[in-house]
């Protein structure tokens, strides 16, 4: 009789949700998400590593996702790698970069500094060594197709390759050649908000529809553009007025995720305000404003996030 009731009890229990942390690209503005996650760790009493079952990221978000999924790095430690010291190493200016010219013949930064920092964290480890499911997104320029790297579908890829491929932002970093010979650029050209990628990957990997997505953005540029003025712009005019930001705007992907995933999707984001829209402004003033945006996110979304992550 006891066995019968035990079986009935097990069958009546609802399976737990699998929780996915999705992190947008956004250059230095991705620091706001780390500030938010640091507060989440403090208030929940749990490491981010223990709060989520899968980590997915694009560009700067791929770096953050890899650090969090790799070996239980806490958000407070991750923030160290976005300090002025490390940003100076990552954003090592190319010898060919002309600060006076808007149209550049070469990428702004070399890859060596970024690879050096990644090697400090991950050494030569492959994706298969990452302890929690990790998904990153890149774009193969020769085959003109998106590429998804994960520790469960491509464990033989190095972590450095996966992160560098996902974060090789055009104009900022050179196209990245992986060890397998493929040439990659930033996954943000496919989608800067990888929530739906994470949703699809989690459904397949965990074999369940019970998926929750916490999606963290990197600020929205809502500065108005004068339509009449823009009608006479050529390439330089559009470059000066954030055409790349418009093309990488992830809000349509947010709308789709909200429609499809519904209440199991929570988005953390806000307008940039007076934060510089440029992805690599690492001035003290701009970094302070980004930090404040992350704190404001916690004030606005913190309690909702804690409730959302409950089983």
PAZAPA-4460 file (N, C-alpha, C; in steps of 0.05 Angstrom, whole numbers, plus 32768, in hexadecimal, padded with zeros to 4 digits):
% residues 311
    n_x    n_y    n_z   ca_x   ca_y   ca_z    c_x    c_y    c_z   seq   type   mol
   8010   7FE8   8000   8000   8000   8000   8011   8019   8000     1      X     A
   8027   8019   8010   8039   8030   8011   8045   8035   7FF6     2      X     A
   804D   801F   7FE8   8058   8022   7FCD   8045   8030   7FBA     3      X     A
   802B   8029   7FBD   8017   8034   7FAC   8015   8052   7FB0     4      X     A
   8015   805B   7FC9   8013   8078   7FCF   802C   8087   7FC7     5      X     A
   8043   8079   7FC9   805C   8086   7FC1   805C   808B   7FA3     6      X     A
   8052   8077   7F94   8051   8079   7F77   803E   8090   7F6F     7      X     A
   8027   8091   7F7D   8013   80A6   7F78   801E   80C2   7F7E     8      X     A
   802D   80C3   7F94   8039   80DD   7F9C   804D   80E7   7F88     9      X     A
   805E   80D4   7F7D   8072   80DB   7F69   8065   80E5   7F50    10      X     A
   8050   80D6   7F48   8043   80DC   7F2E   8034   80F7   7F2F    11      X     A
   802C   80FF   7F47   801C   8118   7F4A   802E   8130   7F4D    12      X     A
   8048   812C   7F52   805A   8143   7F55   8060   814F   7F39    13      X     A
   805F   816A   7F39   8065   8178   7F20   8084   8179   7F1C    14      X     A
   808E   8173   7F04   80AB   8175   7EFF   80B4   8192   7F02    15      X     A
   80CC   8196   7F0C   80D6   81B1   7F10   80DD   81BD   7EF5    16      X     A
   80DB   81D8   7EF5   80E3   81E7   7EDD   8102   81E6   7EDA    17      X     A
   810B   81E4   7EC2   8127   81E8   7EBC   812B   8206   7EB7    18      X     A
   813F   8211   7EC4   8142   822E   7EC3   815B   8235   7EB2    19      X     A
   8156   8248   7E9F   816B   8251   7E8D   8171   826E   7E91    20      X     A
   818B   8274   7E93   8194   8290   7E95   819E   8299   7E79    21      X     A
   8190   82AD   7E6D   8198   82B6   7E53   81A3   82D2   7E55    22      X     A
   81BB   82D6   7E49   81C9   82F0   7E4C   81CF   82FC   7E31    23      X     A
   81C5   8315   7E2D   81C9   8323   7E14   81E6   832C   7E10    24      X     A
   81ED   8332   7DF7   8206   8341   7DF2   8201   835F   7DF7    25      X     A
   8217   836E   7DF8   8214   838A   7DFC   822E   8398   7E05    26      X     A
   8244   838A   7E01   825E   8397   7E08   825F   839C   7E26    27      X     A
   826A   83B2   7E2E   826E   83B9   7E4A   8253   83BC   7E59    28      X     A
   823D   83C0   7E4A   8223   83C3   7E57   821A   83A9   7E63    29      X     A
   8227   8392   7E5B   8220   8378   7E68   8227   8378   7E85    30      X     A
   8236   838B   7E8F   823D   838D   7EAB   8224   8391   7EBC    31      X     A
   820F   839E   7EB1   81F7   83A2   7EC0   81EA   8388   7EC8    32      X     A
   81EB   8374   7EB6   81E0   835A   7EBC   81EF   834C   7ED3    33      X     A
   820A   8350   7ED4   821A   8344   7EE9   8213   8351   7F04    34      X     A
   820F   836B   7F04   8207   8379   7F1C   81EC   836E   7F26    35      X     A
   81DA   8369   7F14   81C0   835E   7F1B   81C3   8342   7F26    36      X     A
   81D3   8331   7F19   81D7   8315   7F22   81E6   8314   7F3D    37      X     A
   81F7   8327   7F42   8205   8329   7F5C   81F1   832E   7F72    38      X     A
   81DD   833F   7F6D   81C8   8344   7F80   81B6   832B   7F84    39      X     A
   81B1   831E   7F6E   81A1   8305   7F6F   81AF   82F0   7F81    40      X     A
   81C9   82ED   7F7E   81D7   82DB   7F8F   81D5   82E3   7FAD    41      X     A
   81D8   82FC   7FB2   81D7   8306   7FCE   81BC   8302   7FDA    42      X     A
   81A7   8308   7FCB   818C   8306   7FD6   8181   82EA   7FD7    43      X     A
   8189   82D9   7FC4   817F   82BD   7FC4   818F   82AB   7FD5    44      X     A
   81A8   82B3   7FDB   81BA   82A2   7FEB   81C5   828A   7FDA    45      X     A
   81C2   828C   7FC0   81CB   8276   7FAE   81DD   8281   7F98    46      X     A
   81F1   8272   7F91   8201   827A   7F7A   81F0   8278   7F61    47      X     A
   81F6   8289   7F4D   81E9   8288   7F34   81EB   826D   7F27    48      X     A
   8202   8260   7F2A   8207   8245   7F20   81F2   8232   7F2B    49      X     A
   81EA   8235   7F44   81D7   8222   7F50   81BA   822A   7F4A    50      X     A
   81B5   8242   7F41   819A   824B   7F3C   8190   8244   7F20    51      X     A
   81A2   823D   7F0E   819A   8238   7EF2   81A4   821D   7EE8    52      X     A
   8195   8212   7ED5   819C   81F8   7ECA   81AB   81FA   7EAF    53      X     A
   81A8   8212   7EA2   81B6   8216   7E88   81BC   8234   7E86    54      X     A
   81D3   8239   7E78   81DC   8255   7E74   81DF   8259   7E56    55      X     A
   81D4   826F   7E4B   81D6   8275   7E2F   81DD   8292   7E2C    56      X     A
   81EF   8298   7E18   81F8   82B4   7E15   8201   82BA   7DF9    57      X     A
   81FF   82D3   7DF2   8209   82DE   7DD9   821E   82F3   7DDE    58      X     A
   8235   82F2   7DD0   8249   8307   7DD2   8253   830B   7DEF    59      X     A
   8251   8323   7DFA   8259   8327   7E16   824A   8314   7E28    60      X     A
   8231   830F   7E21   8221   82FC   7E31   822B   82E0   7E30    61      X     A
   8238   82D9   7E19   8244   82BE   7E17   825B   82BB   7E2B    62      X     A
   826B   82D1   7E2D   8281   82D0   7E41   8277   82CD   7E5D    63      X     A
   8262   82DD   7E64   8257   82DB   7E7F   824A   82C0   7E84    64      X     A
   823C   82B6   7E71   822F   829B   7E74   8244   8286   7E77    65      X     A
   825A   8287   7E68   826F   8272   7E6A   827C   8273   7E86    66      X     A
   8281   828B   7E90   828E   828D   7EAA   827C   8282   7EC0    67      X     A
   8262   8287   7EBE   824F   827E   7ED3   824A   8260   7ED1    68      X     A
   824A   8255   7EB9   8244   8238   7EB6   825D   8227   7EBA    69      X     A
   8274   8231   7EB6   828D   8222   7EB5   8293   8212   7ECF    70      X     A
   8294   8221   7EE5   829D   8214   7EFE   8291   8222   7F16    71      X     A
   827A   822E   7F13   826D   823A   7F2A   8277   8255   7F32    72      X     A
   8283   8264   7F1F   828C   827F   7F25   8275   8290   7F2F    73      X     A
   827A   829F   7F44   8265   82B1   7F4E   8265   82CB   7F3F    74      X     A
   824E   82D9   7F3F   824B   82F2   7F30   825F   8307   7F3A    75      X     A
   8265   8307   7F54   8278   831A   7F5F   8294   8316   7F53    76      X     A
   829C   82FD   7F4F   82B6   82F7   7F43   82B5   82FE   7F25    77      X     A
   829F   82F8   7F18   829D   82FE   7EFC   82A0   831C   7EF7    78      X     A
   8295   832D   7F08   8296   834A   7F05   82B3   8353   7F03    79      X     A
   82C6   8345   7F10   82E2   834C   7F0F   82EC   834D   7EF3    80      X     A
   82E3   833B   7EE2   82EC   833A   7EC6   82E1   8350   7EB5    81      X     A
   82D0   8362   7EC0   82C6   8379   7EB3   82D0   8393   7EBF    82      X     A
   82E6   8390   7ECF   82F2   83A8   7EDB   8302   83B7   7EC5    83      X     A
   830A   83D0   7ECC   831A   83DF   7EB9   8333   83D1   7EB1    84      X     A
   833F   83C3   7EC4   8358   83B4   7EBF   8354   839F   7EA9    85      X     A
   833F   838F   7EAD   833B   8379   7E99   8330   8384   7E7F    86      X     A
   831F   8398   7E80   8315   83A4   7E67   832C   83B0   7E57    87      X     A
   8340   83BB   7E64   8358   83C5   7E56   8367   83AF   7E48    88      X     A
   8368   8397   7E54   8375   8381   7E48   8365   8375   7E30    89      X     A
   834A   8374   7E34   8339   8369   7E20   8338   837B   7E07    90      X     A
   8335   8395   7E0D   8331   83A9   7DF8   834C   83B5   7DF1    91      X     A
   835E   83A4   7DE7   8378   83AE   7DDF   8377   83B9   7DC2    92      X     A
   837A   83D3   7DC0   8375   83E1   7DA7   8389   83D8   7D91    93      X     A
   837E   83D3   7D79   838E   83CC   7D62   83A0   83E2   7D5A    94      X     A
   83B8   83DB   7D51   83CC   83EF   7D47   83C0   83FF   7D30    95      X     A
   83AE   83F4   7D21   83A3   8401   7D09   838B   8412   7D0E    96      X     A
   8381   8413   7D27   8369   8422   7D2D   836F   8440   7D2D    97      X     A
   835F   844F   7D1E   8361   846C   7D1C   834A   8479   7D2C    98      X     A
   8350   8484   7D43   833B   848F   7D54   832D   84A7   7D46    99      X     A
   833A   84B4   7D34   832F   84CC   7D27   831B   84C5   7D11   100      X     A
   831B   84AC   7D08   830A   84A5   7CF1   82F3   8493   7CFA   101      X     A
   82DB   8499   7CEF   82C3   8489   7CF5   82C4   846F   7CE5   102      X     A
   82CD   8470   7CCC   82CE   8459   7CBB   82EA   844C   7CBE   103      X     A
   82EB   8434   7CC9   8304   8427   7CCF   830A   8411   7CBC   104      X     A
   8323   840E   7CB5   832C   83F9   7CA3   8330   83DE   7CB2   105      X     A
   8334   83DF   7CCC   833A   83C7   7CDB   8329   83C7   7CF5   106      X     A
   8326   83AF   7D02   8318   83AE   7D1B   8325   83BF   7D30   107      X     A
   8316   83C8   7D44   8321   83DA   7D58   8334   83CC   7D6B   108      X     A
   832E   83B3   7D72   833E   83A4   7D86   834A   838B   7D7A   109      X     A
   8361   8384   7D86   836D   836A   7D80   8360   8354   7D90   110      X     A
   8363   833B   7D87   8357   8325   7D96   8368   831A   7DAD   111      X     A
   8382   8321   7DAC   8395   8314   7DBF   838E   831A   7DDC   112      X     A
   8386   8333   7DE2   837F   833A   7DFE   8367   832A   7E08   113      X     A
   8353   8328   7DF7   833B   8319   7DFF   8341   82FC   7E03   114      X     A
   8351   82F0   7DF1   8358   82D4   7DF4   8369   82CF   7E0D   115      X     A
   837B   82E3   7E14   838B   82E0   7E2B   837B   82DF   7E45   116      X     A
   8366   82F0   7E47   8355   82F0   7E5F   8345   82D6   7E60   117      X     A
   833B   82CD   7E4A   832C   82B4   7E49   833D   829C   7E51   118      X     A
   8356   829D   7E48   8369   8287   7E4F   836E   8287   7E6D   119      X     A
   836E   829E   7E79   8372   82A1   7E96   835C   8293   7EA6   120      X     A
   8344   8294   7E9A   832C   8288   7EA8   8328   826B   7EA1   121      X     A
   832A   8265   7E87   8322   824A   7E7D   833A   8238   7E75   122      X     A
   8352   8244   7E73   8369   8235   7E69   8362   8229   7E4E   123      X     A
   8369   8210   7E49   8363   8203   7E2F   834B   81F0   7E31   124      X     A
   833B   81F3   7E46   8324   81E1   7E4A   8310   81E2   7E33   125      X     A
   8305   81CB   7E2D   82F0   81C9   7E19   82D4   81CE   7E25   126      X     A
   82C1   81D2   7E14   82A5   81D6   7E1D   829C   81BF   7E2E   127      X     A
   82A6   81A7   7E28   829E   818F   7E37   82A5   8191   7E54   128      X     A
   82B7   81A3   7E5C   82BF   81A6   7E78   82AD   81B8   7E88   129      X     A
   829B   81C7   7E7A   8289   81D9   7E87   8274   81C9   7E97   130      X     A
   826F   81D1   7EB0   8260   81C0   7EC2   8242   81C3   7EBF   131      X     A
   8238   81D9   7EB5   821B   81DC   7EB0   8217   81E0   7E92   132      X     A
   8200   81D8   7E87   81FA   81DC   7E6B   81FE   81F9   7E62   133      X     A
   820E   81FD   7E4D   8216   8217   7E43   8211   8219   7E25   134      X     A
   8204   822E   7E1C   81FF   8232   7E00   8208   824E   7DF8   135      X     A
   8218   8250   7DE2   8220   8269   7DD7   8219   826A   7DB9   136      X     A
   8217   8282   7DAF   820E   8287   7D93   8223   8297   7D84   137      X     A
   8229   828E   7D6C   823C   829D   7D5A   8231   829C   7D3E   138      X     A
   8240   82A9   7D2B   8237   82AA   7D0F   824F   82A3   7CFE   139      X     A
   824C   828E   7CED   8260   8284   7CDB   825F   8295   7CC1   140      X     A
   8274   82A6   7CBD   8272   82B9   7CA6   8276   82AC   7C8B   141      X     A
   8285   8296   7C8A   828A   8289   7C70   8272   8278   7C67   142      X     A
   8265   826B   7C7A   824D   825B   7C74   8233   826A   7C77   143      X     A
   8235   8283   7C80   821E   8295   7C84   8208   8288   7C94   144      X     A
   820F   827F   7CAC   81FB   8271   7CBC   8202   8275   7CDA   145      X     A
   81ED   8274   7CEB   81F2   8275   7D08   81FE   825B   7D11   146      X     A
   820D   825B   7D27   8219   8244   7D33   8214   8244   7D51   147      X     A
   8209   822E   7D5B   8205   822B   7D78   821A   8218   7D83   148      X     A
   8228   8222   7D97   823C   8211   7DA5   8231   820A   7DC1   149      X     A
   8234   81F2   7DC9   822B   81EA   7DE4   823D   81D4   7DEF   150      X     A
   823D   81D1   7E09   824E   81BB   7E14   8241   81A0   7E12   151      X     A
   8228   819F   7E08   821B   8185   7E04   8219   817D   7DE6   152      X     A
   821C   8191   7DD4   821B   818A   7DB8   8236   818D   7DAA   153      X     A
   8248   819E   7DB5   8262   81A1   7DA9   8277   81A3   7DC0   154      X     A
   8279   818D   7DD0   828C   818E   7DE7   82A9   8190   7DE0   155      X     A
   82AF   818A   7DC6   82CB   818A   7DBD   82D6   81A6   7DB7   156      X     A
   82C4   81BA   7DB6   82CC   81D6   7DB1   82D8   81E2   7DCA   157      X     A
   82ED   81F1   7DC8   82F8   81FE   7DE0   82E6   8214   7DE9   158      X     A
   82E6   8219   7E03   82D6   822F   7E0E   82DE   8249   7E03   159      X     A
   82F8   824D   7E00   8302   8266   7DF4   82F8   826A   7DD8   160      X     A
   82F8   8255   7DC8   82ED   8257   7DAD   82D0   825F   7DAD   161      X     A
   82C0   8252   7DBE   82A3   8258   7DBF   829E   8274   7DC7   162      X     A
   82AC   827F   7DDB   82A8   829A   7DE4   82B2   82AE   7DD0   163      X     A
   82CA   82AA   7DC5   82D5   82BD   7DB2   82C4   82BE   7D98   164      X     A
   82BA   82A7   7D90   82A9   82A6   7D78   8290   82B7   7D7D   165      X     A
   8284   82B4   7D94   826B   82C1   7D9A   826E   82DF   7D9E   166      X     A
   8287   82E8   7DA5   828B   8304   7DAC   829D   8314   7D99   167      X     A
   82A1   8309   7D81   82B1   8317   7D6D   82A0   832C   7D5F   168      X     A
   829A   8342   7D6D   8288   8356   7D63   8294   8365   7D4B   169      X     A
   8287   8365   7D34   8292   8373   7D1D   8299   8390   7D23   170      X     A
   82AF   8399   7D18   82BB   83B3   7D1C   82CA   83B6   7D36   171      X     A
   82C2   83A6   7D4A   82D1   83A7   7D64   82E7   8392   7D65   172      X     A
   82E1   8379   7D5E   82F4   8364   7D5E   82F6   8357   7D43   173      X     A
   830D   834A   7D3C   8310   833D   7D23   82FE   8324   7D22   174      X     A
   82F6   831C   7D09   82E9   8302   7D06   82FB   82ED   7D13   175      X     A
   82EE   82DB   7D21   82FE   82C8   7D31   82FF   82AC   7D23   176      X     A
   8318   82A2   7D20   831B   8288   7D14   831E   8273   7D2B   177      X     A
   830B   8260   7D2B   830B   824B   7D3F   8320   8236   7D38   178      X     A
   8326   8225   7D4B   8339   820F   7D47   8331   81FC   7D31   179      X     A
   8317   81FA   7D2C   830D   81E9   7D16   830D   81F7   7CFB   180      X     A
   8318   820F   7CFA   831B   821E   7CE1   8304   8230   7CD9   181      X     A
   82EE   822F   7CE8   82D7   823F   7CE1   82DB   825C   7CEA   182      X     A
   82D1   826F   7CDB   82D4   828C   7CE1   82B9   8296   7CEB   183      X     A
   82BA   82A2   7D03   82A2   82AA   7D11   82A1   82C8   7D18   184      X     A
   8289   82D3   7D19   8285   82ED   7D25   826F   82EC   7D3A   185      X     A
   826B   8302   7D47   8259   8304   7D5E   823D   82F9   7D59   186      X     A
   8234   82E8   7D6C   8219   82DD   7D6A   8203   82F1   7D6A   187      X     A
   8209   830A   7D73   81F5   831F   7D73   81EA   8326   7D58   188      X     A
   81F8   831F   7D42   81EE   8324   7D28   81D6   8311   7D21   189      X     A
   81D4   82FB   7D31   81BD   82E9   7D2E   81A7   82F2   7D42   190      X     A
   81AE   82F3   7D5B   819C   82FE   7D6F   81AC   8305   7D88   191      X     A
   81A8   831E   7D91   81B6   8327   7DA8   81A9   831D   7DC2   192      X     A
   8190   8316   7DC1   8181   830A   7DD7   817D   82EC   7DD1   193      X     A
   818D   82DB   7DDD   818C   82BE   7DD6   8178   82AE   7DE5   194      X     A
   8163   82BB   7DF0   8150   82AD   7E01   8142   8296   7DF2   195      X     A
   813A   829A   7DD9   812C   8285   7DCA   813F   826F   7DC3   196      X     A
   8158   8275   7DBE   816D   8261   7DBA   816E   824F   7DD3   197      X     A
   8170   825C   7DEA   8171   824E   7E03   8159   823D   7E08   198      X     A
   8141   8248   7E02   8128   8239   7E05   8128   821F   7DF5   199      X     A
   812F   8222   7DDB   812F   820B   7DC9   8144   81F6   7DD2   200      X     A
   815C   8200   7DD9   8171   81EE   7DE2   816A   81DF   7DFC   201      X     A
   815E   81EE   7E0E   8156   81E2   7E28   8140   81CD   7E24   202      X     A
   812C   81D2   7E13   8117   81BF   7E0E   8123   81A5   7E03   203      X     A
   8136   81A7   7DF1   8141   818F   7DE5   8154   8181   7DF8   204      X     A
   8164   8190   7E06   8178   8184   7E18   816B   8177   7E31   205      X     A
   8158   8185   7E3D   814C   817A   7E55   8133   8169   7E50   206      X     A
   812A   8169   7E36   8112   815A   7E2E   80FA   8161   7E3F   207      X     A
   80F5   817B   7E41   80DE   8185   7E50   80D5   819F   7E45   208      X     A
   80BB   81A5   7E48   80B0   81BF   7E41   80B0   81D3   7E58   209      X     A
   80B7   81C9   7E70   80B6   81D9   7E88   80D1   81E9   7E8A   210      X     A
   80D2   81FF   7E7C   80EA   820F   7E7A   80E4   822B   7E84   211      X     A
   80F4   8236   7E95   80F3   8252   7E9C   810C   8260   7E92   212      X     A
   8108   8278   7E87   811E   8288   7E7C   8120   82A3   7E8B   213      X     A
   8137   82A7   7E98   813D   82C2   7EA2   814F   82CF   7E8E   214      X     A
   8146   82E4   7E80   8154   82F1   7E6B   815E   830C   7E74   215      X     A
   8178   8311   7E72   8183   832A   7E7B   818F   8339   7E63   216      X     A
   8186   8352   7E5F   818F   8362   7E48   81A8   8373   7E4F   217      X     A
   81AC   8387   7E3F   81C4   8399   7E43   81BC   83B6   7E3E   218      X     A
   81A3   83BC   7E42   8199   83D8   7E3E   818F   83DC   7E22   219      X     A
   817C   83EE   7E20   816F   83F5   7E06   8175   8412   7DFF   220      X     A
   817E   8416   7DE6   8183   8431   7DDC   8168   843C   7DD1   221      X     A
   815C   844E   7DE0   8142   8459   7DD8   8144   8476   7DCE   222      X     A
   815D   847E   7DC8   8160   849A   7DBF   8152   849E   7DA4   223      X     A
   8142   84B3   7DA3   8132   84B8   7D8B   8144   84C1   7D74   224      X     A
   813E   84B7   7D5C   814B   84C0   7D43   8138   84D0   7D33   225      X     A
   8140   84E8   7D2A   812F   84F9   7D1A   812C   84ED   7CFE   226      X     A
   8114   84E5   7CF6   8110   84D8   7CDD   8118   84E8   7CC5   227      X     A
   8111   8502   7CC5   8118   8513   7CAE   8136   8516   7CAB   228      X     A
   8144   8519   7CC2   8161   851C   7CC2   816E   8502   7CB7   229      X     A
   8163   84EB   7CC0   816F   84D2   7CB8   816C   84CC   7C9A   230      X     A
   8159   84D9   7C8D   8153   84D4   7C71   816A   84DB   7C5E   231      X     A
   817D   84EB   7C68   8194   84F3   7C57   81AE   84E5   7C5F   232      X     A
   81AD   84D3   7C73   81C5   84C6   7C7C   81CF   84B2   7C68   233      X     A
   81E9   84B1   7C65   81F6   849A   7C58   8202   8488   7C6D   234      X     A
   8217   8479   7C65   8222   8466   7C78   822D   8472   7C91   235      X     A
   823C   8489   7C8E   8248   8496   7CA6   8232   84A0   7CB9   236      X     A
   821D   84AC   7CAE   8208   84B6   7CBF   81FA   84A0   7CCF   237      X     A
   81F5   848A   7CC2   81E9   8474   7CD1   81FC   8467   7CE6   238      X     A
   8215   8466   7CDF   8229   845B   7CF2   822A   846D   7D0B   239      X     A
   8229   8487   7D06   822A   849A   7D1C   8211   8498   7D2E   240      X     A
   81FC   848E   7D23   81E2   848E   7D32   81D9   8471   7D38   241      X     A
   81EC   8460   7D3D   81E6   8446   7D49   81D7   8432   7D37   242      X     A
   81DD   8431   7D1D   81D0   841E   7D0C   81D5   8401   7D15   243      X     A
   81EE   83FC   7D1F   81F4   83E1   7D29   81E2   83DB   7D41   244      X     A
   81DE   83EE   7D53   81CC   83E9   7D6A   81B0   83E3   7D61   245      X     A
   81A6   83F0   7D4C   818B   83EB   7D42   8189   83CE   7D37   246      X     A
   819E   83C7   7D28   819E   83AC   7D1C   81A0   8396   7D31   247      X     A
   81AD   839C   7D47   81B1   8388   7D5C   819B   838A   7D72   248      X     A
   8188   839B   7D6F   8173   839E   7D82   8165   8384   7D87   249      X     A
   8163   837B   7DA0   8159   8361   7DA6   813C   8360   7DAF   250      X     A
   812E   8377   7DAD   8113   8378   7DB9   80FF   8367   7DA9   251      X     A
   8103   8363   7D8F   80F0   8352   7D81   80F3   8335   7D8B   252      X     A
   810B   832D   7D92   810F   8312   7D9E   8103   8310   7DBA   253      X     A
   8104   8326   7DC8   80F6   8327   7DE2   80D8   8324   7DDF   254      X     A
   80CD   8332   7DCB   80B0   8330   7DC7   80A8   8313   7DBF   255      X     A
   80B8   8307   7DAE   80B2   82EB   7DA5   80B3   82D8   7DBD   256      X     A
   80C9   82DB   7DCD   80CC   82CA   7DE5   80B4   82CE   7DF8   257      X     A
   80AC   82E7   7DFC   8096   82EC   7E0E   807C   82DF   7E04   258      X     A
   8078   82E0   7DEA   805F   82D4   7DDE   8060   82B5   7DE1   259      X     A
   8077   82A9   7DDB   8079   828C   7DDA   807C   827F   7DF6   260      X     A
   808D   828B   7E07   8094   827F   7E21   8081   8289   7E37   261      X     A
   8076   82A1   7E33   8062   82AB   7E46   806D   82B1   7E61   262      X     A
   805F   82A8   7E76   8066   82AE   7E91   8080   82A0   7E9A   263      X     A
   808A   828E   7E8B   80A3   8280   7E91   80BB   828F   7E86   264      X     A
   80B7   82A7   7E7E   80CC   82B8   7E73   80CC   82D3   7E82   265      X     A
   80E3   82DB   7E8C   80E5   82F5   7E9A   80FD   8304   7E8E   266      X     A
   80F8   831C   7E85   810C   832C   7E78   8114   8343   7E8B   267      X     A
   812F   8346   7E8E   813A   835C   7E9E   8148   836F   7E8A   268      X     A
   813E   8388   7E88   814A   839B   7E76   813D   83B7   7E7A   269      X     A
   8149   83CB   7E6F   813F   83E6   7E72   814C   83F8   7E5D   270      X     A
   8141   8410   7E58   814F   8423   7E47   816A   842B   7E52   271      X     A
   817D   8433   7E41   8198   843A   7E4A   8199   8454   7E58   272      X     A
   8186   8466   7E53   8188   8481   7E5F   81A1   848F   7E54   273      X     A
   81B2   8499   7E66   81CA   84A8   7E5C   81E3   8496   7E5C   274      X     A
   81DF   847C   7E5D   81F6   8469   7E59   81FE   846A   7E3B   275      X     A
   8218   846A   7E36   8222   846B   7E1B   8219   8452   7E0C   276      X     A
   820D   8456   7DF4   8204   843F   7DE4   821B   842F   7DD9   277      X     A
   8233   843C   7DD7   824A   842E   7DCC   8252   8417   7DDE   278      X     A
   8259   8400   7DD1   825D   83E7   7DE0   8276   83E7   7DF1   279      X     A
   8289   83F9   7DEB   82A4   83F6   7DF8   82AC   840F   7E08   280      X     A
   8299   841F   7E11   829F   8436   7E21   82A5   842D   7E3E   281      X     A
   82BF   842A   7E45   82C6   8420   7E5F   82D0   8436   7E71   282      X     A
   82C7   844F   7E6C   82CD   8465   7E7E   82C1   8461   7E99   283      X     A
   82CD   846C   7EAE   82C3   8468   7EC9   82A6   8471   7ECB   284      X     A
   82A0   8488   7EBF   8284   8493   7EC1   8270   8480   7EB4   285      X     A
   8277   8475   7E9C   8264   8464   7E8F   8260   8449   7E9E   286      X     A
   8276   843E   7EA8   8274   8425   7EB7   8264   8429   7ED1   287      X     A
   8266   8441   7EDD   8256   8447   7EF5   8238   8448   7EEE   288      X     A
   8232   8453   7ED7   8216   8455   7ECE   820B   8439   7EC8   289      X     A
   821C   8428   7EBC   8213   840C   7EB6   820E   83FD   7ED0   290      X     A
   8220   8400   7EE3   821C   83F4   7EFD   8201   83FD   7F0A   291      X     A
   81FC   8416   7F08   81E3   8421   7F13   81CB   8415   7F05   292      X     A
   81CD   8411   7EEA   81B7   8405   7EDC   81B1   83E9   7EE7   293      X     A
   81C6   83D9   7EEC   81C3   83BF   7EF7   81B5   83BF   7F13   294      X     A
   81BD   83D3   7F23   81B0   83D6   7F3E   8193   83DE   7F3B   295      X     A
   818D   83EF   7F28   8171   83F7   7F23   8161   83DF   7F19   296      X     A
   816D   83CD   7F09   815F   83B5   7F00   8157   83A4   7F19   297      X     A
   8169   83A2   7F2C   8162   8392   7F44   814B   839F   7F53   298      X     A
   814B   83BA   7F55   8136   83C8   7F63   811B   83C2   7F55   299      X     A
   811C   83C1   7F3A   8103   83BE   7F2B   80FB   83A0   7F28   300      X     A
   810E   838F   7F24   8108   8373   7F1E   8110   835E   7F32   301      X     A
   811E   8367   7F48   812A   8354   7F5A   8116   8341   7F67   302      X     A
   8101   834C   7F74   80ED   833B   7F81   80DF   8329   7F6D   303      X     A
   80D9   8334   7F56   80CC   8324   7F41   80DE   830D   7F39   304      X     A
   80F8   8312   7F37   810B   82FD   7F2F   810D   82E7   7F44   305      X     A
   810E   82EE   7F5D   810F   82DB   7F73   80F6   82C9   7F72   306      X     A
   80DF   82D5   7F6E   80C6   82C5   7F6C   80C6   82B4   7F53   307      X     A
   80D0   82BE   7F3D   80D0   82B0   7F24   80E1   8297   7F25   308      X     A
   80F7   8298   7F34   8109   8281   7F35   8101   826B   7F49   309      X     A
   80EB   8270   7F58   80E1   825C   7F6A   80D5   8245   7F5A   310      X     A
   80D8   822C   7F64   80CC   8215   7F56   80AE   8215   7F5B   311      X     A
***
